[in-house]
Amino acid sequence: MRIAPHALTAVAAISVALLAGRVYQPAQAQEAPPLSAAEIAYLEARAFAAAGAPEGLGAPEAIPVEVRRGETFEQAVRRTGIAPEEASAVAATLSNAMDVTSIPAGQRFETAIAKPRGGRGDARLIGLTMRTGPASQLTVSRSFDGALRLRALEEKVTHETVVLSGKVEGSLSRTARREGAPAAIARAAARLFSHKFDLERDIRASDEFRYVFDRTVTESGRTIDSGDLLYAELKGVAFYRFQRPGSDKIEYFDATGKNTRSAFMRTPLERGFRVSSSFGFRRHPISGYRRMHQGIDFAAGMGTPVIAPADGVVVEARRWGGYGNWLRIRHSNGLESGYGHLSRYASGMRPGQRVRQGQVVAYVGSTGASTGPHLHYELWRRGQRINPAGVRTEEGTVLTGSELAAFRAEKARIDRIIAAGGERKIQQPALAAGLRPART
């Protein structure tokens, strides 16, 4: 009992010493990570808003501006409502980084403008942003002391080879777009697959697909350029992009070097359609009589593009009774194709006009004897109508010799990219053409 008070005092002293040591340890400074382009843009927008407006002016509002023909940059800025001398000051500030006298008509930029609350007097510019290249922009902003400050932002650009995989949900093209494929890539793949599949009847939900393509993106995630489709696979059918040595033509081949381009595509529509009436006897929807339907009807939205299923020459482009606007194309091997109920023809479609496989030749409509927008599609072989669904034609060419060796090397490169899950190459920002380093 006599020792206990002294022991408690000792424990308390030790605890205080330990706590003091913990409290007074020197703080370890950590370096702040660099801001991304998206974070910079966010802070910039906050700065515009935080700058607010001087007394008597309302909150800044975004006003987009486009330089008109015969108009100077300074005159375009004045259309926001700011005073002439302020527009001159903005132009002078921007001239530290670029030649404002050479800004062309059509150039767009964004401004943040504070207008007077009472409706009298001049507005005041709080900020201005002009994109000077795919990954570069200039910003003029007003600081808290009222001065204008100039800043140039150059984003890093990444060149990517993307490996995109997914399962079909709905249509193939829409699924690919949802997964991140650019529109041009989705269209190119659908056009390739249409040589092998009827994209409406042969493709089922959960069918797997894979695309490999090039694209260029900025730090903020904007796609500024889409390259070629390098590889496309659907239901085990794969296409490799290949350009033969000395040729300027892009072609696609299977793994063995056989050209995937068939002589005749399965359907004259690429997307957004369904078969509403097949070839054979049926009850006519208007007359009510049972008779032979000598084609296939594809229900599709008004204005859906119609494409040529093979190379050929336009024979007819005219009005033809119940068919409405009618188009007929002569192909090789004694085949001819016909298209009815069209809303309009593509530019240049007249007798004698040559067309290429996959070229848009017309647009779906409801002209003539029609109950709604659809395409009536017919095929003739040597003057006799045949079932378009049963047409079978030969495949394209097969690579040999040095061309086959070059193809195999390109195929191996694409296969390595697929195995690695893609490639990325970051390009450091470079000053856009016509710009000088900005002085702030």
Sequence and secondary structure as in RCSB ss.txt:
>XXXX:A:sequence
MRIAPHALTAVAAISVALLAGRVYQPAQAQEAPPLSAAEIAYLEARAFAAAGAPEGLGAPEAIPVEVRRGETFEQ
AVRRTGIAPEEASAVAATLSNAMDVTSIPAGQRFETAIAKPRGGRGDARLIGLTMRTGPASQLTVSRSFDGALRL
RALEEKVTHETVVLSGKVEGSLSRTARREGAPAAIARAAARLFSHKFDLERDIRASDEFRYVFDRTVTESGRTID
SGDLLYAELKGVAFYRFQRPGSDKIEYFDATGKNTRSAFMRTPLERGFRVSSSFGFRRHPISGYRRMHQGIDFAA
GMGTPVIAPADGVVVEARRWGGYGNWLRIRHSNGLESGYGHLSRYASGMRPGQRVRQGQVVAYVGSTGASTGPHL
HYELWRRGQRINPAGVRTEEGTVLTGSELAAFRAEKARIDRIIAAGGERKIQQPALAAGLRPART
>XXXX:A:secstr
  SHHHHHHHHHHHHHHHHHHHHTS           HHHHHHHHHHHHHHH   TTB   EEEEEE  TT  HHH
HHHTTTB HHHHHHHHHHHTTTB GGG  TT EEEEEEE BTTS S BEEEEEEEEEETTEEEEEEE TTS EEE
EEEE  EEEEEEEEEEE SSSHHHHHHHTT  HHHHHHHHHHHTTT  TTTT  TT EEEEEEEEEEETT  EEE
EEEEEEEEETTEEEEEEE TT   EEEE TTSBB   SS S S  SSEEEEE SEEEE TTT  EEEE SEEEEE
 TT EEE SSSEEEEEEEE GGG EEEEEE STTEEEEEEEEEEE TT STT EE TT EEEEEB  SS SSSEE
EEEEEETTEEE GGG       B  HHHHHHHHHHHHHHHHHHHHTEEEEEE     TTB     
